[in-house]
Amino acid sequence: MKHVLRTSKLLLSVTALTVVTVISLTQSSVAEGSAKKKIGFSVYDMQYGFFQEMEKGTREASQAAGYDYVLVDQKSSESTMVSATQDLINQGISALIISPFKPDALGPIVDAAKEKKIPVVIDDIGGGGTDYDVIVISDNEKGGVLAADYIDSVLRSRPNNSKKVASITCEPSAVYAARRNAGFETRIKELGYQVVTTLSGNSRQEEGYRVTKDILSAHPDVAAIFSGNDPMAVGAAQAVADSGKSGVKDVLIVGFNADEIALQAIKAGQMGATVQQVPREMGKMTVDLATKLMKGEKPDYSNAANREVYVPVNLITAKEADALLKK
């Protein structure tokens, strides 16, 4: 009888040990699963090539780092930006990356993320004066200067051209994109040109077309137009073509982004050049910065006072456009 009891106690001990081991393994597995980081990306609008490339870079870098990845598309809607990004924060993300449609509406989003100790990385557009951790932006002012220098280099070889140019800006809330036109206008004036008008095309191709029609009507001798993004530039080039003129030989059109639609227009001789941003690399950079922040490290800022990190830009003419399209 004692032997039976001893055996029963032994079996109970083994069973208890097995249960404890299983529970420990289960807890260990849960701990390992919960340790996996999740990147949430809230994107401005996936209908645009620029943001498609940005998303691709963000996704690739997140996956390469072993993170889970969740995407929401704001679809150029302030209400969607706020509600969808709040939902993203509530999904238990480890870091938020956002390219905001309306930077001025970022306040509640950033506050909600900070309350949960989630780092916030802004990719382009603007930070809305909020307490984000870092913002990645192209060297926009330098891009405007590159555009001005290019226009001057072309127009100087055309002695019959006027010294009148026009400037088309993105939407007023795109405060960082505004630096493109500011850099352009300052430089082009230094080179002896007159900026006859500055109009907003709200980043849309159809509005770029409309305001260019107005520019051509009010200033038929305008020699060049700089556009703060490529959709507007392509719209401007179409308006110039519809007026019976060339976007290269008559009214030199220069855009910003190096979107495929602009590269195709440059290759076709419909516009002169664009300033290349690298949204795919910007996306990758935001993930690298999010990684640093999740580790408690401080980013290497280009402008520490404004928590800005700058990305270099390049001038793209017909030769470079053709090469980029072949990639």
MARLO-867152 format. One line per 4 residues: number of its first residue (from 1); their letters; for each residue x, y, z of N, C-alpha, C. Coordinates in Angstrom, 3 decimals. Each point is the difference from the previous one (the first is absolute). Layout:
% residues N
NUM> a> X/Y/Z/X/Y/Z/X/Y/Z  ...
This chain:
% residues 327
1> mkhv> 0.837/-1.205/0.000/-0.837/1.205/0.000/0.873/1.257/0.000  1.044/-0.027/0.849/0.923/1.131/0.026/0.653/0.218/-1.353  0.297/-1.095/-0.690/0.613/0.075/-1.326/-0.946/0.678/-0.992  -1.280/-0.348/0.099/-1.011/0.596/-0.890/-0.121/1.486/0.259
5> lrts> -0.026/0.367/1.315/-0.100/1.422/0.333/1.220/0.771/-0.496  1.205/-0.633/0.184/1.231/0.632/-0.448/-0.030/0.222/-1.509  -0.485/-1.001/-0.728/-0.101/0.097/-1.461/-0.976/1.095/-0.399  -1.137/0.083/0.722/-1.008/1.024/-0.312/0.571/1.388/0.210
9> klll> 0.750/0.166/1.127/0.612/1.304/0.256/1.007/0.368/-1.081  0.723/-1.009/-0.463/0.986/0.226/-1.046/-0.681/0.426/-1.288  -1.094/-0.679/-0.328/-0.756/0.342/-1.214/-0.568/1.409/0.099  -0.511/0.329/1.206/-0.535/1.354/0.189/1.091/1.048/-0.154
13> svta> 1.182/-0.328/0.514/1.128/0.943/-0.111/0.396/0.209/-1.448  0.056/-1.147/-0.750/0.360/0.081/-1.415/-1.052/0.789/-0.769  -1.281/-0.287/0.332/-1.103/0.706/-0.670/0.065/1.487/0.295  0.221/0.316/1.272/0.097/1.415/0.393/1.151/0.677/-0.715
17> ltvv> 1.136/-0.720/-0.071/1.171/0.542/-0.696/-0.317/0.248/-1.465  -0.723/-0.962/-0.604/-0.380/0.141/-1.418/-0.897/1.204/-0.201  -0.988/0.150/0.910/-0.923/1.137/-0.097/0.758/1.312/0.136  0.884/0.051/1.005/0.798/1.214/0.207/0.844/0.312/-1.225
21> tvis> 0.599/-1.070/-0.590/0.832/0.188/-1.190/-0.816/0.530/-1.161  -1.197/-0.585/-0.191/-0.872/0.449/-1.097/-0.407/1.444/0.206  -0.389/0.319/1.267/-0.394/1.378/0.292/1.164/0.948/-0.244  1.195/-0.411/0.436/1.187/0.848/-0.187/0.288/0.217/-1.471
25> ltqs> -0.095/-1.090/-0.807/0.247/0.113/-1.428/-1.033/0.905/-0.648  -1.273/-0.152/0.446/-1.062/0.839/-0.561/0.251/1.458/0.325  0.360/0.270/1.265/0.286/1.374/0.399/1.188/0.557/-0.765  1.012/-0.870/-0.208/1.187/0.411/-0.743/-0.369/0.352/-1.428
29> svae> -0.882/-0.831/-0.609/-0.414/0.251/-1.377/-0.775/1.294/-0.100  -0.877/0.245/0.976/-0.774/1.241/0.006/0.937/1.193/0.121  0.996/-0.150/0.898/0.958/1.101/0.193/0.751/0.297/-1.273  0.420/-1.098/-0.702/0.737/0.189/-1.245/-0.883/0.661/-1.049
33> gsak> -1.277/-0.424/-0.049/-0.914/0.566/-0.989/-0.271/1.467/0.267  -0.166/0.329/1.307/-0.313/1.384/0.337/1.208/0.903/-0.205  1.205/-0.592/-0.046/1.208/0.803/-0.165/0.188/0.469/-1.438  -0.714/-0.598/-0.948/0.151/0.395/-1.395/-0.597/1.382/-0.227
37> kkig> 0.794/0.891/-0.560/-0.434/1.374/-0.201/-0.933/0.102/-1.210  -0.880/0.999/0.066/-0.937/0.233/-1.104/0.074/1.457/-0.432  0.282/0.220/-1.275/0.040/1.349/-0.570/-1.356/0.308/-0.622  -0.568/1.137/0.357/-1.239/0.462/-0.625/0.304/1.175/-0.903
41> fsvy> -0.419/-0.081/-1.262/0.227/1.100/-0.947/-1.335/0.533/-0.498  -0.222/1.277/0.229/-1.192/0.698/-0.484/0.429/0.889/-1.158  -0.454/-0.351/-1.213/0.504/0.662/-1.215/-1.020/0.999/-0.563  0.498/1.072/-0.531/-0.781/1.124/-0.544/-1.048/-0.462/-1.007
45> dmqy> 0.435/-0.677/-1.068/-0.947/-0.480/-1.024/0.742/-0.922/-0.958  -0.428/-1.253/-0.042/0.698/-1.004/-0.815/-0.324/0.095/-1.491  -0.807/0.964/-0.404/-0.264/0.151/-1.432/1.155/0.715/-0.705  0.886/0.626/0.779/1.112/0.750/-0.566/1.278/-0.845/-0.015
49> gffq> 0.730/0.077/-1.116/1.239/-0.756/-0.143/1.006/0.306/1.087  0.090/1.251/0.420/0.951/0.404/1.041/-0.239/-0.794/1.280  -1.255/-0.106/0.412/-0.311/-0.693/1.243/0.018/-1.524/-0.169  -0.202/-0.474/-1.203/0.169/-1.435/-0.264/1.451/-0.404/0.230
53> emek> 0.933/0.838/-0.475/1.423/-0.273/0.206/0.383/0.134/1.469  -0.553/1.001/0.661/0.270/0.196/1.422/-0.472/-1.211/0.801  -1.198/-0.491/-0.316/-0.547/-1.160/0.697/0.846/-1.243/-0.244  0.465/-0.137/-1.232/0.827/-1.157/-0.345/1.276/-0.019/0.845
57> gtre> 0.642/1.146/0.118/1.219/0.084/0.795/-0.259/-0.263/1.480  -1.115/0.526/0.506/-0.358/-0.204/1.404/-0.277/-1.473/0.277  -0.760/-0.627/-0.885/-0.347/-1.414/0.160/1.240/-0.891/-0.088  0.837/0.251/-1.015/1.204/-0.816/-0.188/0.922/0.078/1.218
61> asqa> 0.197/1.211/0.519/0.898/0.168/1.147/-0.593/-0.630/1.260  -1.314/0.085/0.154/-0.658/-0.606/1.168/0.150/-1.511/-0.027  -0.233/-0.575/-1.171/0.106/-1.454/-0.138/1.438/-0.473/0.156  0.944/0.762/-0.549/1.421/-0.363/0.111/0.461/0.019/1.452
65> agyd> -0.606/0.881/0.807/0.371/0.095/1.416/-0.732/-1.035/0.859  -0.908/-0.758/-0.624/-0.729/-1.029/0.741/-1.217/0.518/0.739  -0.473/1.186/-0.365/-1.173/0.574/0.647/-1.286/-0.458/-0.688  -1.094/-0.011/0.757/-1.317/-0.065/-0.617/-0.278/1.375/-0.592
69> yvlv> -0.885/0.054/-0.988/-0.226/1.256/-0.720/-1.488/0.161/-0.296  -0.543/1.171/0.326/-1.405/0.290/-0.262/-0.096/1.338/-0.733  -0.786/0.038/-1.061/-0.163/1.206/-0.825/-1.439/0.484/0.036  -0.181/1.322/0.108/-1.316/0.603/-0.237/0.167/1.129/-1.010
73> dqks> -0.984/0.155/-0.871/0.023/0.999/-1.062/-0.977/1.128/0.345  0.519/1.218/0.135/-0.837/1.145/0.352/-0.886/0.467/-1.162  0.382/-0.351/-1.213/-0.777/0.338/-1.208/-0.311/1.506/-0.100  0.991/0.804/0.346/-0.140/1.469/-0.081/-1.217/0.509/0.763
77> sest> -0.251/-0.580/1.170/-1.154/0.376/0.822/0.458/0.262/1.425  -0.324/1.181/0.504/0.379/0.338/1.372/-0.692/-0.917/1.007  -1.287/-0.250/-0.194/-0.731/-0.840/0.943/0.528/-1.425/-0.009  0.344/-0.516/-1.189/0.566/-1.347/-0.090/1.377/-0.041/0.643
81> mvsa> 0.784/1.053/-0.207/1.325/0.063/0.620/-0.111/-0.143/1.511  -0.914/0.756/0.600/-0.128/-0.007/1.458/-0.549/-1.328/0.501  -1.112/-0.466/-0.582/-0.642/-1.220/0.510/0.843/-1.245/-0.264  0.527/-0.133/-1.222/0.776/-1.198/-0.347/1.307/-0.068/0.780
85> tqdl> 0.628/1.152/0.236/1.263/-0.004/0.740/-0.235/-0.258/1.481  -1.107/0.516/0.533/-0.353/-0.314/1.393/-0.229/-1.502/0.160  -0.673/-0.606/-0.990/-0.211/-1.457/0.028/1.342/-0.739/-0.024  0.913/0.524/-0.803/1.329/-0.594/-0.114/0.714/0.012/1.354
89> inqg> -0.080/1.128/0.684/0.633/0.139/1.315/-0.600/-1.003/0.987  -1.302/-0.215/-0.107/-0.687/-0.916/0.915/0.275/-1.473/-0.308  0.664/-0.279/-1.122/0.331/-1.387/-0.356/1.264/-0.512/0.696  0.612/0.858/0.810/1.185/-0.429/0.737/1.282/0.088/-0.799
93> isal> 0.107/1.014/-0.854/1.228/0.178/-0.775/1.139/0.461/0.914  1.221/-0.262/-0.450/1.186/0.387/0.771/0.533/1.357/-0.418  -0.291/0.419/-1.241/0.411/1.312/-0.502/-0.977/0.422/-1.088  -0.271/1.293/-0.066/-0.890/0.551/-1.025/0.813/0.811/-0.994
97> iisp> -0.161/-0.335/-1.284/0.556/0.810/-1.087/-1.189/0.566/-0.764  0.006/1.286/-0.264/-1.151/0.614/-0.656/0.427/1.086/-0.980  -0.583/-0.026/-1.191/0.119/1.106/-0.955/-1.379/0.664/-0.008  -0.196/1.072/0.749/-1.344/0.511/0.283/-0.618/0.820/-1.134
101> fkpd> -1.257/-0.303/-0.306/-0.732/0.816/-0.977/-0.198/1.412/0.553  -0.354/0.108/1.267/-0.196/1.302/0.640/0.862/0.089/1.250  1.197/0.546/-0.117/0.867/0.115/1.180/-0.651/0.732/1.170  -0.865/0.986/-0.309/-0.634/0.764/1.067/-0.939/-0.846/0.853
105> algp> -0.381/-1.190/-0.506/-0.902/-0.879/0.754/0.761/-1.110/0.721  1.325/0.115/0.068/0.824/-1.039/0.611/-0.040/-0.009/1.535  -0.423/1.094/0.602/0.066/0.141/1.452/-0.544/-1.191/0.786  -1.275/-0.372/-0.199/-0.566/-1.122/0.766/0.705/-1.325/-0.282
109> ivda> 0.485/-0.168/-1.225/0.704/-1.236/-0.374/1.313/-0.122/0.764  0.785/1.061/-0.028/1.294/-0.018/0.689/-0.196/-0.139/1.506  -1.008/0.707/0.544/-0.277/-0.097/1.437/-0.358/-1.440/0.394  -0.832/-0.652/-0.828/-0.410/-1.377/0.297/1.190/-0.952/-0.048
113> akek> 0.886/0.219/-0.976/1.197/-0.845/-0.114/0.921/0.218/1.193  0.197/1.243/0.376/0.893/0.314/1.115/-0.531/-0.574/1.310  -1.317/0.005/0.150/-0.613/-0.548/1.213/0.314/-1.489/0.141  0.130/-0.684/-1.137/0.334/-1.422/0.004/1.500/-0.240/-0.165
117> kipv> 0.785/1.078/0.052/1.463/-0.064/-0.139/0.427/-0.595/-1.349  -0.737/0.383/-1.043/0.294/-0.448/-1.362/0.767/1.109/-0.719  1.217/-0.251/-0.483/0.739/1.023/-0.755/-0.747/0.396/-1.269  0.109/1.267/-0.366/-0.675/0.519/-1.190/1.030/0.538/-0.984
121> vidd> 0.026/-0.584/-1.198/0.893/0.436/-1.067/-0.863/0.547/-1.138  0.203/1.267/-0.349/-0.737/0.614/-1.104/0.805/-0.178/-1.275  -0.660/-0.431/-1.067/0.665/-0.111/-1.301/-0.581/1.048/-0.939  0.723/1.120/-0.114/-0.352/1.045/-0.954/-1.257/0.769/0.428
125> iggg> -0.448/0.900/-0.836/-1.224/0.818/0.095/0.082/1.059/1.103  0.017/-0.412/1.277/0.080/0.979/1.078/-0.327/-0.627/1.337  0.449/0.636/1.072/-0.217/-0.530/1.340/-1.092/0.686/0.772  -0.559/1.086/-0.543/-1.118/0.676/0.638/0.319/0.608/1.356
129> gtdy> 1.277/0.239/0.270/0.375/0.602/1.277/-0.186/-0.933/1.182  -0.065/-1.301/-0.255/-0.246/-0.978/1.056/1.311/-0.521/0.600  -0.140/-0.832/1.015/1.170/-0.525/0.720/0.466/-1.329/-0.601  0.137/-0.062/-1.318/0.541/-1.193/-0.659/1.471/-0.167/0.397
133> dviv> 0.527/-1.194/-0.254/1.399/-0.265/0.364/0.978/0.430/-1.086  -0.371/-0.212/-1.259/0.882/0.363/-1.113/-0.830/0.097/-1.270  0.412/0.855/-0.906/-0.648/0.107/-1.300/1.062/-0.148/-1.095  -0.301/-0.841/-0.987/0.891/-0.218/-1.137/-0.540/0.803/-1.180
137> isdn> 0.812/0.880/-0.528/-0.425/0.825/-1.136/1.145/0.138/-1.002  -0.382/0.186/-1.248/1.009/0.281/-1.022/0.602/1.373/0.267  1.180/0.231/-0.544/0.627/1.317/0.114/-0.721/0.920/-0.994  -1.199/0.407/0.392/-0.916/0.681/-0.908/0.513/1.338/-0.516
141> ekgg> 0.561/0.779/0.886/0.514/1.306/-0.419/1.103/-0.165/-1.048  0.883/-0.972/0.236/1.076/-0.268/-0.967/-0.595/-0.427/-1.342  -1.084/-0.767/0.037/-0.656/-0.420/-1.236/-0.533/1.180/-0.799  -0.566/0.972/0.695/-0.480/1.212/-0.672/1.129/0.781/-0.644
145> vlaa> 1.136/0.033/0.679/1.189/0.674/-0.548/0.493/-0.727/-1.254  0.020/-1.335/0.041/0.405/-0.781/-1.176/-0.907/0.307/-1.193  -1.301/0.104/0.256/-0.958/0.306/-1.070/0.266/1.378/-0.596  0.266/0.983/0.863/0.272/1.361/-0.466/1.270/0.057/-0.842
149> dyid> 1.047/-0.658/0.466/1.270/-0.003/-0.738/-0.161/-0.673/-1.366  -0.783/-1.077/-0.033/-0.235/-0.686/-1.269/-0.767/0.896/-0.970  -1.056/0.630/0.476/-0.789/0.896/-0.859/0.874/1.116/-0.539  0.822/0.595/0.860/0.897/1.068/-0.451/0.978/-0.500/-1.056
153> svlr> 0.541/-1.206/0.199/0.978/-0.531/-0.955/-0.623/-0.218/-1.380  -1.269/-0.362/-0.023/-0.688/-0.211/-1.278/-0.403/1.332/-0.628  -0.607/0.873/0.796/-0.516/1.255/-0.554/1.111/0.949/-0.438  1.166/-0.087/0.635/1.107/0.882/-0.402/0.436/-0.262/-1.436
157> srpn> -0.272/-1.213/-0.480/0.378/-0.326/-1.386/-1.086/0.410/-0.991  -1.061/0.604/0.518/-1.106/0.446/-0.861/-0.162/1.515/0.162  0.705/0.767/-0.758/0.014/1.459/0.188/-1.359/0.676/-0.174  -0.911/-0.630/-0.709/-1.303/0.620/-0.243/-1.023/-0.283/1.097
161> nskk> 0.358/-0.830/0.966/-0.924/-0.305/1.077/-0.154/1.171/0.963  -1.183/0.113/0.608/-0.199/1.013/1.036/0.685/-0.465/1.279  0.022/0.858/0.998/0.575/-0.352/1.302/-1.117/-0.235/1.014  -1.165/-0.409/-0.521/-1.157/-0.222/0.871/-0.198/-1.493/0.260
165> vasi> -0.185/-0.349/1.274/-0.251/-1.395/0.375/-1.173/-0.033/0.977  -0.579/-1.182/0.148/-1.107/-0.175/0.944/0.287/-1.181/0.912  -0.708/-0.062/1.118/0.238/-1.015/1.027/-1.338/-0.596/0.439  -0.099/-1.334/-0.024/-1.219/-0.689/0.439/0.324/-0.790/1.257
169> tcep> -0.745/0.260/1.062/0.269/-0.630/1.291/-0.964/-1.150/0.284  0.391/-0.856/0.957/-0.885/-1.059/0.493/-1.035/0.618/0.936  -0.803/-0.822/0.650/-1.022/0.512/0.918/0.649/0.763/1.149  -0.675/1.013/0.540/0.594/0.836/1.050/0.470/-0.778/1.221
173> savy> -0.650/-1.133/0.311/0.390/-0.768/1.185/1.317/-0.743/-0.185  0.459/-0.127/-1.247/1.265/-0.706/-0.281/1.159/0.969/0.224  0.298/0.258/1.261/0.936/1.059/0.346/1.432/-0.303/-0.438  0.366/-1.273/-0.039/1.360/-0.333/-0.420/0.138/0.099/-1.511
177> aarr> -1.058/-0.385/-0.733/0.017/0.153/-1.457/0.092/1.475/-0.382  -0.520/0.877/0.843/0.059/1.438/-0.273/1.439/0.499/-0.092  0.920/-0.714/0.651/1.404/0.397/-0.070/0.552/-0.132/-1.419  -0.594/-0.904/-0.798/0.440/-0.170/-1.389/-0.205/1.302/-0.772
181> nagf> -1.214/0.528/0.102/-0.312/1.235/-0.721/0.728/1.193/0.586  0.183/-0.015/1.327/0.748/1.089/0.635/1.442/0.007/-0.483  0.620/-1.187/-0.037/1.378/-0.097/-0.491/0.102/0.401/-1.454  -0.982/-0.454/-0.799/-0.020/0.346/-1.421/-0.118/1.504/-0.196
185> etri> -0.971/0.610/0.667/-0.275/1.425/-0.230/1.145/0.890/0.456  0.597/-0.350/1.128/1.144/0.789/0.477/1.153/-0.071/-0.994  0.307/-1.195/-0.461/1.129/-0.188/-0.908/-0.264/0.608/-1.374  -1.197/-0.206/-0.538/-0.278/0.491/-1.354/0.012/1.533/-0.035
189> kelg> -0.408/0.625/1.093/0.055/1.472/0.078/1.451/0.469/0.062  0.826/-0.754/0.736/1.425/0.331/0.057/0.627/-0.061/-1.391  -0.542/-0.872/-0.850/0.521/-0.161/-1.354/-0.574/1.017/-0.988  -0.841/0.902/0.509/-0.495/1.096/-0.837/-1.355/-0.213/-0.641
193> yqvv> -0.775/-0.959/0.491/-1.319/-0.280/-0.575/-1.107/0.604/0.861  -1.172/0.164/-0.610/-1.173/0.509/0.696/-1.006/-1.134/0.196  -0.401/-0.236/1.234/-1.051/-0.987/0.271/-1.329/0.729/-0.124  -0.686/-0.222/-1.111/-1.205/0.792/-0.297/-1.197/-0.449/0.826
197> ttls> -0.015/-1.253/0.441/-1.107/-0.472/0.845/0.378/-1.301/0.699  -0.587/-0.186/1.168/0.135/-1.256/0.752/-1.409/-0.472/0.335  -0.369/-1.154/-0.523/-1.353/-0.528/0.194/0.066/-1.422/0.562  -1.027/-0.390/0.749/-0.051/-1.361/0.543/-0.777/-0.921/-0.926
201> gnsr> 0.583/-1.165/-0.270/-0.690/-1.033/-0.765/-0.433/-1.148/0.893  0.165/0.174/1.324/-0.453/-0.978/0.999/0.464/-1.435/-0.273  1.169/-0.112/-0.609/0.650/-1.302/-0.265/-0.732/-0.866/-1.015  -0.993/0.534/-0.695/-0.826/-0.806/-0.907/0.265/0.355/-1.468
205> qeeg> 0.003/-1.018/-0.833/0.282/0.194/-1.421/-1.015/0.918/-0.664  -1.277/-0.210/0.293/-1.034/0.815/-0.638/0.085/1.464/0.416  0.454/0.237/1.249/0.139/1.392/0.435/1.267/0.635/-0.552  1.039/-0.811/-0.207/1.189/0.503/-0.679/-0.354/0.459/-1.407
209> yrvt> -0.867/-0.761/-0.650/-0.482/0.360/-1.346/-0.766/1.320/0.060  -0.923/0.090/0.954/-0.863/1.185/0.089/0.800/1.273/0.281  0.904/-0.033/0.992/0.723/1.227/0.343/0.975/0.394/-1.107  0.515/-0.999/-0.732/0.894/0.331/-1.123/-0.770/0.704/-1.108
213> kdil> -1.226/-0.411/-0.229/-0.855/0.702/-0.960/-0.136/1.463/0.410  -0.194/0.231/1.296/-0.113/1.371/0.509/1.311/0.760/-0.180  1.114/-0.669/0.258/1.314/0.639/-0.150/0.233/0.413/-1.452  -0.278/-0.898/-0.917/0.219/0.283/-1.423/-0.911/1.105/-0.506
217> sahp> -1.200/0.065/0.560/-0.935/1.050/-0.404/0.457/1.367/0.495  0.462/0.049/1.261/0.420/1.275/0.582/1.408/0.414/-0.425  0.859/-0.995/-0.290/1.400/0.290/-0.349/0.408/-0.850/-1.207  -0.471/0.341/-1.177/0.279/-0.814/-1.190/1.486/-0.109/-0.359
221> dvaa> 0.810/0.908/0.553/1.439/-0.050/-0.298/0.806/-0.674/1.106  -0.658/-0.716/0.910/0.737/-0.681/1.069/0.948/-1.029/-0.628  1.222/-0.061/0.504/1.034/-0.846/-0.626/0.170/-1.350/0.682  -0.395/-0.100/1.263/0.185/-1.263/0.725/-0.970/-0.073/1.163
225> ifsg> -0.338/-1.246/0.378/-0.867/-0.237/1.157/0.620/-1.102/0.851  0.169/0.298/1.277/0.469/-1.016/0.944/-1.182/-0.482/0.819  -0.137/-1.332/0.097/-1.103/-0.599/0.742/0.524/-0.760/1.211  -0.667/0.156/1.130/0.434/-0.629/1.237/-0.160/-1.505/0.070
229> ndpm> -0.740/-0.590/-0.954/0.010/-1.468/-0.111/-0.290/-0.408/-1.440  0.208/-1.261/-0.315/-0.106/-0.464/-1.386/-1.422/-0.112/-0.546  -0.984/-0.436/0.799/-1.356/0.002/-0.556/-0.407/1.384/-0.518  0.297/1.046/0.765/-0.318/1.356/-0.449/0.833/0.378/-1.223
233> avga> 1.251/-0.428/-0.028/0.874/0.319/-1.137/-0.509/-0.642/-1.280  -0.467/-1.246/0.093/-0.547/-0.677/-1.176/-1.278/0.695/-0.457  -0.821/0.444/0.960/-1.187/0.784/-0.344/0.382/1.305/-0.680  1.060/0.645/0.508/0.480/1.251/-0.608/0.491/-0.244/-1.420
237> aqav> 0.727/-1.091/-0.201/0.516/-0.328/-1.333/-1.142/-0.237/-0.981  -1.077/-0.623/0.479/-1.153/-0.247/-0.860/-0.684/1.313/-0.377  -0.093/0.916/0.966/-0.597/1.306/-0.269/0.819/0.779/-1.023  1.308/-0.081/0.117/0.886/0.665/-0.965/-0.189/-0.609/-1.389
241> adsg> -0.063/-1.337/-0.052/-0.204/-0.684/-1.291/-1.344/0.377/-0.612  -1.033/0.091/0.834/-1.335/0.354/-0.506/-0.065/1.437/-0.500  0.958/0.826/0.437/0.055/1.387/-0.489/0.815/0.109/-1.287  0.490/-1.151/-0.484/0.767/-0.012/-1.239/1.485/0.257/0.189
245> ksgv> 0.472/-0.138/1.239/1.414/0.249/0.282/0.674/-1.265/0.542  1.317/0.076/0.088/0.789/-1.116/0.514/0.385/0.247/1.454  -0.071/-1.070/0.819/0.410/0.089/1.397/1.501/-0.059/0.182  0.733/-0.008/-1.128/1.465/0.016/0.033/0.530/1.227/-0.745
249> kdvl> -0.456/0.199/-1.227/0.560/1.051/-0.847/-0.648/1.369/0.205  -1.265/0.016/0.430/-0.697/1.284/0.127/-0.182/0.431/1.460  -0.618/-0.850/0.792/-0.175/0.261/1.444/0.619/-1.192/0.726  1.186/0.187/0.512/0.745/-1.100/0.606/-0.647/-0.437/1.315
253> ivgf> -0.448/-1.254/0.044/-0.674/-0.529/1.193/0.973/-0.877/0.799  0.105/0.290/1.288/0.833/-0.807/0.907/-0.843/-0.407/1.199  0.032/-1.295/0.342/-0.783/-0.511/1.121/0.873/-0.429/1.166  -0.600/-0.803/0.879/0.702/-0.445/1.201/-0.580/-1.349/0.419
257> nade> 0.841/-1.006/0.171/-0.333/-1.345/0.475/0.729/-1.071/-0.802  -0.013/0.153/-1.354/0.463/-1.056/-0.914/-0.978/-1.172/-0.008  -1.309/0.331/0.036/-1.040/-1.019/-0.183/0.078/-0.540/-1.420  -0.482/-1.210/-0.194/0.063/-0.610/-1.333/-0.733/0.827/-1.053
261> ialq> -1.128/0.612/0.371/-0.745/0.806/-0.979/0.840/1.172/-0.500  0.817/0.552/0.886/0.870/1.109/-0.396/1.171/-0.501/-0.836  0.566/-1.140/0.382/1.103/-0.570/-0.779/-0.454/-0.306/-1.424  -1.215/-0.519/-0.139/-0.551/-0.280/-1.334/-0.215/1.297/-0.781
265> aika> -0.476/1.043/0.695/-0.226/1.292/-0.655/1.316/0.634/-0.447  1.042/-0.144/0.826/1.318/0.528/-0.368/0.541/-0.755/-1.212  -0.111/-1.321/0.039/0.484/-0.820/-1.109/-0.728/0.351/-1.304  -1.292/0.331/0.121/-0.806/0.338/-1.177/0.186/1.445/-0.453
269> gqmg> 0.825/0.767/0.721/0.245/1.395/-0.383/-1.116/0.947/0.383  -0.804/-0.391/1.004/-1.132/0.835/0.410/0.339/0.923/1.173  1.036/-0.327/0.751/0.494/0.887/1.064/1.516/-0.163/0.106  0.648/0.983/0.607/1.453/0.040/-0.053/0.722/-0.852/1.013
273> atvq> -0.432/0.033/1.258/0.749/-0.687/1.056/-0.859/-0.157/1.237  0.528/-0.755/0.953/-0.613/-0.115/1.320/1.119/-0.140/1.019  -0.322/0.263/1.234/0.957/-0.197/1.094/-0.372/-1.306/0.684  0.951/-0.904/0.069/-0.281/-1.349/0.504/0.038/-0.088/1.520
277> qvpr> -1.120/-0.443/0.552/-0.007/-0.481/1.368/0.186/-1.516/-0.054  0.310/-0.587/1.128/0.185/-1.451/0.050/-0.920/-0.585/1.075  -1.314/-0.058/-0.273/-0.960/-0.417/1.030/0.218/-1.408/0.521  0.517/-0.891/-0.848/0.258/-1.368/0.461/1.081/0.002/1.077
281> emgk> 1.054/0.793/-0.226/1.075/0.116/0.998/-0.485/0.742/1.242  -0.894/0.960/-0.210/-0.577/0.716/1.139/-0.759/-0.982/0.892  -0.763/-0.890/-0.640/-0.732/-1.013/0.757/0.928/-0.879/0.809  1.087/-0.447/-0.634/0.975/-0.835/0.711/0.629/0.765/1.166
285> mtvd> 0.277/1.271/-0.235/0.624/0.815/1.034/-0.914/0.152/1.214  -1.315/0.120/-0.241/-0.924/0.153/1.133/-0.002/-1.245/0.878  0.137/-1.168/-0.603/0.043/-1.243/0.785/1.291/-0.064/0.821  1.109/0.410/-0.593/1.273/0.040/0.731/-0.098/0.943/1.201
289> latk> -0.656/1.145/-0.219/-0.163/0.970/1.084/-0.944/-0.544/1.070  -1.064/-0.682/-0.431/-0.928/-0.607/0.961/0.720/-1.036/0.852  0.903/-0.758/-0.621/0.777/-1.000/0.725/0.844/0.654/1.089  0.667/1.092/-0.349/0.805/0.726/0.981/-0.861/0.474/1.165
293> lmkg> -1.155/0.569/-0.340/-0.875/0.542/1.033/-0.542/-1.096/0.908  -0.337/-1.157/-0.579/-0.495/-1.116/0.810/1.075/-0.514/0.950  1.266/0.184/-0.362/1.123/-0.406/0.854/0.383/1.088/1.003  -0.703/1.136/-0.080/0.308/1.095/0.905/1.155/0.861/-0.448
297> ekpd> 0.420/-0.156/-1.268/1.115/0.779/-0.535/-0.499/1.286/-0.649  0.861/0.973/-0.097/-0.339/1.299/-0.576/0.394/0.040/-1.475  -0.891/0.473/-0.885/0.350/0.084/-1.427/1.111/1.017/-0.250  0.679/-0.168/-1.119/0.989/0.989/-0.445/-0.727/1.007/-0.880
301> ysna> -0.351/1.139/0.568/-0.805/0.997/-0.710/0.856/0.841/-0.951  -0.603/0.415/-1.106/0.614/1.015/-0.857/-0.254/1.375/0.597  -1.173/0.148/0.629/-0.378/1.229/0.684/-0.613/-0.416/1.341  0.821/0.010/1.040/-0.433/-0.512/1.305/-1.124/0.832/0.601
305> anre> 0.014/1.308/-0.238/-1.022/0.876/0.587/-1.399/-0.390/-0.453  -0.117/-0.436/-1.262/-1.309/-0.385/-0.549/-0.158/-1.509/-0.160  0.992/-0.750/0.497/-0.025/-1.472/-0.069/-0.143/-0.490/-1.447  0.734/0.619/-0.905/-0.085/-0.307/-1.425/1.206/-0.817/-0.475
309> vyvp> -0.268/-0.941/-0.882/1.060/-0.748/-0.689/-0.200/0.228/-1.491  1.024/0.527/-0.682/-0.117/0.348/-1.421/0.501/-1.127/-0.901  -0.680/-0.139/-1.135/0.379/-0.977/-1.017/0.426/0.766/-1.254  1.164/-0.307/-0.592/0.461/0.729/-1.186/-0.948/-0.153/-1.196
313> vnli> 0.020/1.012/-0.884/-0.819/-0.016/-1.223/0.913/0.182/-1.215  -0.521/-0.337/-1.188/0.791/0.075/-1.235/-0.839/0.592/-1.130  0.656/0.697/-0.918/-0.672/0.505/-1.196/-0.059/-1.105/-1.054  -1.193/-0.191/-0.574/-0.196/-1.026/-1.022/-0.442/0.659/-1.309
317> take> 0.834/-0.142/-1.039/-0.350/0.491/-1.341/-0.275/-1.211/-0.893  -0.101/0.226/-1.302/-0.392/-1.076/-0.920/0.929/-1.217/0.093  1.300/0.243/0.089/0.967/-1.103/0.041/-0.211/-0.871/1.247  -0.129/0.634/1.150/-0.179/-0.755/1.231/-1.382/-0.649/0.068
321> adal> -1.002/0.690/-0.552/-1.375/-0.544/0.005/-0.060/-1.316/-0.762  0.656/-0.035/-1.141/-0.001/-1.222/-0.815/0.671/-1.152/0.755  1.083/0.315/0.686/0.713/-1.029/0.771/-0.848/-0.504/1.151  -0.701/0.895/0.674/-0.852/-0.401/1.127/-1.173/-0.862/-0.451
325> lkk> -0.546/0.310/-1.168/-1.138/-0.767/-0.527/0.404/-1.414/-0.393  1.280/-0.182/-0.303/0.486/-1.328/-0.415/0.307/-0.895/1.187  0.014/0.566/1.207/0.352/-0.802/1.178/-1.132/-0.966/0.342
